[in-house]
Every structure is written in C-alpha cells, then in structure tokens.
Amino acid sequence: MTRSDYLALVDAYGGHFKISEFDIQDSIERMDTGFLQSFLAWRQWTGIPTMITSAWRRNDQRSHGKGEAIDCLLFTQWRVQQASALNHWLLATTWPFHGVGLYFDWSYKCPTTKVDIPAIGLHVDVWSGNTPSQRPLRWLRINGLYYYQSVVDGSFFCRTNRKTITFEEALKLHATTAKAV
C-alpha cells in the first residue's frame, strides 16, 4: 500500500487521525493493515477522542514490532479529561482485540502547560504470540508491575511480587492514587 492508500483508509473510518500520529518511530506503512483497519473501526465505534502514544516500534519482537499494537489515551474532553479506567477497559475488551493492557502509571505532557499529567494508558493488539506463555490476554500495570489476568477466576496476578488483585481493587487503588495527585 502507498501512503495515499493509508490516508484513504484513515479517511474511510472517519478521518479521526492524521497519518503522522502513526509515524512515531517509523512510517504507518510498518503497521499491519488488518489491525490498523480494526483499530480505526474501533475508534469510530467508540466515538471517544483517542491520542496514539505508540504504534510500530523498532527493536520490538512482539506486538508493536509486528505492527499489530497501539498504545493510546482516551479522552472525554480532548487532552483535558480522560475517560475512566473502567470505560477504557470495557471499550477495549468488548472489541475483538487479542491483548488489552491497562496502565495506571502513565503520564502525558499537557500541550499548553507542558506539565506531566497522570494518565491511564491503554494497549490494544491482535498479536497471538509465539507461545502461550508469551501471550497474556489481559493485564494491568500498577506502579511499574504487571498483573496478568487468570482465565480461571478473572483475578490479576503479579509474577514479581506474587500478589493478586481484582479489577475492582485496581480501580479503587487508582481512584485513591489519582485523588492524591
């Protein structure tokens, strides 16, 4: 596909993005076309303003390096107020993404004040991984630690600190932390 083909694809799904938003480390042409189309359809379906923070990544052997992942922020008021963590989660897990990660420890730089603002990051992908152990379906990142969701009981387990947390507990923890900032 040519660059104009990618522009036409973005335009076909509402034109919510500029091509340059996907050119973070390299060209949009590194993105898997099927995944890109699914992501654009998802954005159109949600109707929520979305800021891409990462797409294709150099030196990544997993989802971003395959062009099958995007990290983003979702806003209810563009670059001022984010959608809730629960809305992030529900919107991403309702769509047929293979992997969904919710990052409670992100921040972004406000374009007007240049201040780092706490943010909820969302990773979505369609990468299947090379082995089952490489492909956790759902995860949370809290204070730099990854908690992977159990397919048995839905709780999230951290291999590093050996602790378990439920999604509801993670939401409460985030709400408490966000109020303190």
C-alpha positions as CSV (number, residue, x, y, z in Angstrom):
1,M,0.0,0.0,0.0
2,T,1.1,3.5,-0.7
3,R,1.0,6.4,1.8
4,S,-2.1,7.7,0.0
5,D,-3.8,4.3,0.4
6,Y,-3.2,4.6,4.2
7,L,-4.6,8.1,4.1
8,A,-7.7,6.8,2.3
9,L,-8.0,4.0,4.9
10,V,-7.9,6.5,7.8
11,D,-10.4,8.8,6.0
12,A,-12.7,5.8,5.3
13,Y,-13.1,5.4,9.1
14,G,-14.0,9.0,9.9
15,G,-10.6,10.7,9.5
16,H,-10.1,10.9,13.2
17,F,-6.3,10.6,12.9
18,K,-3.5,12.2,10.9
19,I,-1.1,9.8,9.3
20,S,1.7,11.4,11.3
21,E,0.1,10.1,14.5
22,F,1.1,6.6,13.5
23,D,4.6,7.7,12.4
24,I,6.0,7.8,15.9
25,Q,9.1,5.6,15.3
26,D,8.7,5.0,11.6
27,S,6.1,5.1,8.8
28,I,2.5,4.0,9.1
29,E,3.5,1.6,6.4
30,R,5.0,-0.7,9.1
31,M,1.6,-1.2,10.6
32,D,-0.4,-4.4,9.8
33,T,-3.2,-3.3,7.6
34,G,-5.8,-5.6,9.1
35,F,-5.0,-4.5,12.6
36,L,-5.0,-0.8,11.6
37,Q,-8.4,-1.2,9.9
38,S,-9.7,-2.9,13.1
39,F,-8.3,-0.1,15.3
40,L,-9.8,2.6,13.1
41,A,-13.2,0.9,13.1
42,W,-13.0,0.5,16.9
43,R,-12.2,4.3,17.3
44,Q,-15.2,5.1,15.0
45,W,-17.4,2.7,17.0
46,T,-16.4,4.2,20.4
47,G,-16.7,7.8,19.4
48,I,-14.1,8.7,22.0
49,P,-11.2,11.1,21.1
50,T,-8.1,9.0,21.1
51,M,-4.4,10.0,21.2
52,I,-1.9,7.5,19.9
53,T,1.2,7.3,22.0
54,S,2.9,4.3,20.4
55,A,2.4,2.3,17.3
56,W,5.1,0.3,15.4
57,R,8.3,0.1,17.5
58,R,11.8,-0.6,16.3
59,N,13.7,-3.5,18.0
60,D,10.4,-5.0,19.4
61,Q,9.9,-8.7,18.6
62,R,6.4,-8.7,19.9
63,S,3.1,-7.0,19.1
64,H,4.5,-3.5,18.4
65,G,7.3,-4.8,16.3
66,K,4.9,-6.8,14.2
67,G,2.7,-3.6,13.6
68,E,-0.1,-5.3,15.5
69,A,-0.4,-3.0,18.5
70,I,-1.2,0.6,19.5
71,D,-0.9,2.3,22.8
72,C,-3.3,5.2,23.4
73,L,-5.1,7.6,25.7
74,L,-8.9,8.0,25.6
75,F,-10.5,11.4,26.5
76,T,-13.9,12.6,27.4
77,Q,-12.7,16.2,26.9
78,W,-9.8,16.3,24.4
79,R,-6.4,16.3,26.2
80,V,-8.0,17.7,29.3
81,Q,-10.1,14.9,30.9
82,Q,-9.6,11.2,30.3
83,A,-12.3,8.6,30.1
84,S,-12.5,6.5,33.3
85,A,-10.3,3.4,33.7
86,L,-13.5,1.3,33.6
87,N,-14.5,2.8,30.3
88,H,-11.0,2.2,28.9
89,W,-11.3,-1.5,29.9
90,L,-14.9,-2.1,28.7
91,L,-14.4,-0.4,25.3
92,A,-11.2,-2.4,24.7
93,T,-12.3,-5.8,25.9
94,T,-15.6,-5.6,24.1
95,W,-13.8,-5.3,20.7
96,P,-12.1,-8.5,19.4
97,F,-8.6,-7.5,20.4
98,H,-6.3,-10.3,21.4
99,G,-4.4,-8.4,24.1
100,V,-5.6,-5.5,26.3
101,G,-3.4,-3.8,28.8
102,L,-4.4,-1.0,31.2
103,Y,-1.6,1.1,32.5
104,F,-2.4,3.1,35.7
105,D,1.1,4.6,35.9
106,W,1.3,6.6,32.7
107,S,1.5,10.3,32.3
108,Y,1.4,12.7,29.3
109,K,2.7,16.2,28.8
110,C,0.0,18.8,28.6
111,P,0.5,20.6,25.3
112,T,-0.4,24.0,26.7
113,T,1.2,24.0,30.2
114,K,4.0,21.4,29.4
115,V,3.2,19.7,32.8
116,D,3.2,15.9,33.2
117,I,-0.4,14.8,33.9
118,P,-1.2,11.4,35.3
119,A,-2.9,9.3,32.7
120,I,-4.5,5.9,32.1
121,G,-2.7,4.2,29.2
122,L,-4.4,1.6,27.0
123,H,-2.6,-1.0,25.0
124,V,-4.6,-3.0,22.3
125,D,-3.2,-5.6,19.9
126,V,-4.1,-8.6,17.8
127,W,-0.8,-10.4,18.2
128,S,-1.1,-14.1,19.1
129,G,2.4,-14.5,20.4
130,N,4.8,-17.4,19.6
131,T,3.9,-19.5,22.6
132,P,1.0,-19.4,25.1
133,S,3.3,-18.1,27.8
134,Q,4.1,-15.1,25.7
135,R,0.5,-14.1,25.2
136,P,-1.3,-13.0,28.3
137,L,-4.7,-11.9,27.1
138,R,-5.4,-9.2,29.6
139,W,-3.1,-7.3,32.0
140,L,-2.8,-4.3,34.3
141,R,0.3,-2.3,35.1
142,I,0.3,-0.7,38.5
143,N,3.4,1.2,39.7
144,G,5.6,-0.5,37.1
145,L,4.4,-4.0,38.0
146,Y,2.5,-6.2,35.6
147,Y,-0.5,-8.2,36.8
148,Y,-1.8,-10.8,34.3
149,Q,-5.4,-11.9,34.3
150,S,-6.3,-15.5,35.2
151,V,-8.6,-17.2,32.8
152,V,-9.9,-19.3,35.7
153,D,-11.2,-16.7,38.1
154,G,-10.5,-13.3,36.4
155,S,-8.1,-12.0,39.1
156,F,-4.8,-10.5,38.2
157,F,-1.5,-12.0,39.4
158,C,1.9,-10.3,39.5
159,R,4.8,-12.7,39.0
160,T,7.2,-10.2,40.6
161,N,5.6,-9.5,44.0
162,R,3.5,-12.7,43.9
163,K,0.3,-10.7,44.8
164,T,-3.1,-11.0,43.4
165,I,-5.5,-8.1,42.8
166,T,-9.1,-8.0,41.3
167,F,-10.0,-5.4,38.7
168,E,-12.3,-3.7,41.2
169,E,-9.4,-3.4,43.7
170,A,-7.2,-2.0,41.0
171,L,-9.9,0.6,40.1
172,K,-10.2,1.6,43.8
173,L,-6.4,1.9,44.2
174,H,-6.2,4.0,41.1
175,A,-9.0,6.3,42.3
176,T,-7.3,6.8,45.6
177,T,-3.9,7.5,43.9
178,A,-5.5,9.9,41.3
179,K,-7.1,12.0,44.1
180,A,-3.8,12.3,45.9
181,V,-2.1,13.9,42.8
